[in-house]
Amino acid sequence: MPPSTPSSLAQSAIGWHSTPPEIVLEVISRLDYDPETLRNLLLVDRRMHRIMQDYEHSLCKAFATGQLRVSILRSPDLIPQGKLLSSDSLAGISYSTLAAVHNRSKAVSELAKAIKSNSPECWLEKWRHTFECGILLLHRLQASGAYEAKVDFLFSMPVHALVSVFLVLHYGCKAAQNAGVGIIHRSNQPADERDRRELFLMFEDLCLQCGPDFLADILDHNRKLRSGWQALESLQVPDANGTPPRRSLISYFNRAIALALQCRLNEVLCISLDVATTKAMRKMTEADVTKLVRFDCPAC
């Protein structure tokens, strides 16, 4: 290839500046979506920056209805009306919203993989989809609002959704014991069995309260979590006025799943694992995950 000359470079620049914005947007929308790629494109030159800023919603809509459609449908708390992916529901979508959806989808897959790889007891390959469903439901629970709204959400979940969350809590706790950081790791646990049971319940309650990011941080050896444990401990004792503590979310969750399974609390583990091995959950597809995560939303 002959070296570029000043005249050829000038012609190239003229060609670029005469390219209609619609063509530029069409080319960008066909790229594999990645937030970092879009950030880099914004820095190409002033014209590219202006085009991408002026047509942000159009470009985001193209990605949302194409490559990110499934991820958006699985994140109704990030884009509440995303079920239709209509012009109205996506009218105000932004680069930051797309990045949040993309990053959540990536984090869910990574956490599901981490749970499975660090829980030797988890032997069923098909539980990858079930884990992803449970993690996404934990995100929905985290975003559902105040304490009372979270309790209502727990009791509104259908049985397979509850079982999906149960598997994440159960095997997530085992993964944290095997590979996590802090007191939850088996080498740091208290010697007394009753204290260990309390520790496991506290850990599961933090997963329900703080969302799956708490579990991911434990498995990633994030050591900035001590305040979370202390905050939860403070909720377990009466306040300065003697008001008794409110019930933990894990206690409500256990009641909700026991009611859904029509069993006693001490039977939840055994029956949940039985339900998880039924065809409906062993054969769970990506479409099934989306449907179950959106159990209370209008049909997609």
Secondary structure, DSSP 8 states (H G I E B T S, - for coil): -----HHHHHHHHHHHHHS-HHHHHHHHHTS---HHHHHHHHTS-HHHHHHHHHTHHHHHHHHHHTTTHHHHHT-TTTSTTTTT--TTTTTT--HHHHHHHHHHHHHHHHHHHHHHHT-TT---TTHHHHHHHHHHHHHHHHTS-SHHHHHHHHHHS-HHHHHHHHHHHHHHHHHHHHH--STTSTTTS-SSHHHHHHHHHHHHHHHHHH-HHHHHHHHTT----HHHHHHHHHTTS--TT-------HHHHHHHHHHHHHTS-GGGHHHHHHHHHTSHHHHT--HHHHHHHHTTTS---
